[in-house]
């Protein structure tokens, strides 16, 4: 995530800001410009080419700060949401903004990486859609199916999510993490084709294995002995599909955090000088993540990045990053 500043007064901004806390200017996010822009008194923005942009119709519903082409209409990110909580589901609606905020962050990441994002709602073949479901009255299974990403909004509740994380013995669990993992399934189907599919299978294993059987095996037997040498997490050991998605998520974790650190002066080396993602991980990410973990510990918090990256995992990260780059 890059750094943002108010175009009116120069004050530093967060990605989620809708108002500059220094000068009071109303703000919106322009996806074409990849930047936070000042709004006029009528809450519109006129870009350099003279096009008029309007605030998203979901500003009050989800706190959306993005701009859209038509007045009283949803922005691109909101159009990706196929299903949301019902108007009388107050608990689900209270959790809804957290998921939408994570989705907006994800889209910006994908834009920066040059990965095409298309909307099933807009009629795009092979497009994406999100079902952001409330588990107040039904069981919701987080997952991906042919471009449809399902998210349990209860994951927005910090206490509940932490309880599940501990129960499953996971080192990390966030709403943005879920988004990054599930989008990884989608992009495997987009990126791993032709010769690249052979490369992925050679690295991650036979993805034609019966998925449900492998999941049942994992939950009955647990991860294989010595899994730490080959996988980023125990979840990645379940099936080659899950291994790829976990690895894809970590490519985003690492790239985004390095980008944020670079934008705010925490690292001085240019990430673009590294010829491979593996070199970037070893030269920048590992020392940076150790430092960030130490900072978190100084505050009495858990490690920011509680993962170890053995040789095989470095190879997997490098392959996925290469697919993204190409």
N, C-alpha and C positions, 0 to 999 in steps of 0.2 A: 504494500500500500504506500503510495507516494504521500508526501506532505502537502497540505492544503493551506492556503491563506486567503483572507478576505481581499477581494479586488478593490474594495473601497478604502479600507484603513490599514491593510497589511497584517491584521491580527491572525495568529495561528488558528486553524480550524480543525475539527475532527470530521471524518467522513460523514457522520450522521447529523452534523449541525444543520438546522433549518433557519437559525438566526445567528448573526455575529454577536458574541457576547460583549464585544468592545464598542462597536458603533451602532448596533441594533438593526443593521440591514437584514432584510429577509433574504434567504438563500435557497437555491435549488441546485440539484445535481444534473449537469448536462452530460448525458452519455456520449454523444458525438465528440465533445471536447474533452471528456474524461476529467472534468473539473467542476468545482463548486462555483456557481455564478450568482451575482446579485440580481434580485428581482426588482422590478419597478413597483410603483405604488399599487397598480392593478394586479400585482402578483404574476406578471408575465416577464419573459426574458426575450430580448431581440438579439439574435446572434449576428456575427460579422456579415453574413450574407443577407440579412434583413428578415430572416424567418422568425416568426413569433412562436415562442414556446410557453406552455401553460403548466401550472402545478398539477400533479397527479390527483385524480379524484379520490384516492385512498389516503390522502394526507391525514385526515382525522381518524380513519379506521385503523391504519397500521403504522402511522408515523412516516409514511413514504415521503422522501425529499426529492424524488426524481421528477424531471420535466417530460412532458409529452406533447405531441404535435397538435392535438385537438383539445379544445376546452372541455371540461367535465368528462374526461376520459381517463382510463388507466394508462400508466406508463408501460414500457416494454417489460420491465421486471414483474409488475403486477399482472400483466396479461399471461405470464407463464403460469400463474396460479390457477389451476382448473377447479379446485375445490377448497373451500375455507369453512370455518365453523359457522353454524347457523346464527342468525341475529339474536336468538334467545339463549345461546350458549355463552353465558358471561365468562365462565372460566376459560373456555377455548379461545374466546376473543381476547382475553387478557394475555394469553400466551402467543397469540398470532403475530404481534409485532416483532417478537424475537426471531421467529423463523423468517419473516420477510426481510428483516435487517441482514440476517446471515445470507439470504439468497442474493440480495443486492451486492453484498461484498463479494460473493462468489462470481457473479457476472462480471464485475470489474476485473477480477483476477483473470478470468477467461479472455476478456477483451485484450488485456495487456499481453497475454500469451499468444494472441492471434488465433485462438480457437473459435470457430464459428458457433454462434449460439442462435438457434432458430426456434420459433414458437409453434407448437402444435395448434394452439388456439388461433394463430394467424393462418392456418392451413398449410404450413410448411411441411413437406414430406420429410419424415425422419426427425421432426421437431421434438422439442422438450415440453413437458407439462409437469406441474407439481400439484400433488394432492396433500394439502396441509390439514391433517385430520385431528380432531379432538378425540381423546380417548376417555372422555368423561363417561360416555354411555356405551362405548364399544372398544374392543381390543384392536389396537393399531400396530401393524408390523411395518417397521421401517424397511424400505427396499426399493429396487428398481425393476421395471418390467417394460422393455421396448420403448424407452424414452419417457415413461411415466415414473416420477420419483415420489415416493410416499414418505412423509415425515410425520412422526408422532409429536404433536404440539406439547405434550406433557414434558418433553425433553427441555422445554424452556424453563421449567421449574428447577432451580439450582439444587434444592434439597433432594428432590426425587431423583434427578440425574446423578447426583453424587452417590445416592444409595444404590442405584443400579450399577454404577461404575465399580463400587466396592464389591457388590454381590458377584459381578462377573470377573472380578480381579483384573480390571482394565487399568492401564496407567494414565489414560487420557480419554475424555468423553465430553464433547461440546456440540452445540447445535451446528456451528460452522464445520466441525469435523464430520458430522453426519452428511452434510451437504457435499463436502469435498469427496467423501468416500462414494456416495451414491452416484455422483456425476462421473466418477471414475469408471463405473460399470458402463455408462452411456458412451464415454469416449473410447473405451476398449473396442466397442463394436464399430466405431467410426475410424479409429486409427490403425487397429490391428487387422489389416487386410492384405491379401497377396503375400509377398515375401515377408512383410512385417508380421503377419500372423504366424508364419513359421518361426520367426525370431522370438516372438512372445511365447509360443508353445515350448520352444527349446529352453527358455529361461524359467518360465513359470509352471510348466507341466501340461499334462493332457486335460484340456478344458472340456472334453467330451465325457468325462467321468460323470456318473449320475449325481446330480447336484444334491438332491434330497438325501440320498444314501450317504454322501460324504458329510453332510451337516449332521445327520443322525449319529454317524460314527464319531464326529468331533464331540458332540455333547454327551455321548456315552463313555468315550474313552479318554477325552481330553487331547491336548496337542502331543505330537510325537516326542520321544526323548531327544534332547539336543536340538529342539526347534530353534533355539536362540542363534544358532550358527547360520541359519538360512532364511529366517523370516523376520519381518519388522515387528510382528505381534502374534499372539496366539490365534487371533481371529483370522489372520492371513493363512494359517495352516489348514483351514477347513477345505478350501477348494481353490484351484488356480484362478477362478474369477475373483474370489475374495482377496487373494494375494495381489493381483493386479490392482484392484480398487484401493486397497490399503496403500500400496506403493504410490499410486497416482495421488492419493490424498497427501502423502508426505512430500511429494514433489511440490505441491501447492503450499503446504505448511512452510517448507524451507524457503521457497522462492519469495513468498509474501513477507515472511519475517525478515529475510535478508534485505528485501526492498525497503521495508519500513526502517530497518536499522541504518541503511545507507542514506535514505532521505532525511533522517534526523541526525546524521553525523556520528552515529555510533561505530561505524566502520568507515575507513578512508579508502580502501581498495575498491576499484571499479569491478563489480561482479561480471561485467561483460568481457573482461580480459581473459577469463578462464575458457579454455578450449572445450572443456567437457563439464557436464554437471558433476561428475565424480570429483574432478579437481576443485570445483566450487565448494562442494560439501567438505572435502578434506582441508582445503585452504582457508575457508571462511566459516562455514556453518558449524563445524565441530568446535573450534575455539569460541565462536560467538555463543553457541548454545550452552557451553560450559559456563561462560561468564554470566549469561542470563539465568541459568539455574542457581548460580551462587547469589545473584541479586535477589531472586525469589526467596532463597533460604535466609537471606539477611532480613527479609520481611516476615519470616516465619511461615512462608507459603510453600506449596509443593513445587517441584521442579517444573519449569516452563516446558521443557522438552525431555520427558522421562524415557528416552529410547536409546538403545545402543545400535550402532550401524556396523555389523560385521562385513566381511568381504563380499559375500553373496548378496547381501542387501544393497551394498554400494553398486554392484553390477545391475541389480534390478532397477534401482533409482536412475542409473545412467541410461538404461534402455528406455524407460518410460519417458524421461526428459528428452531423449533423442526423438522419440515418436512425436512428442508435443512440438518440438522445435521444427521438425520437418513438415 
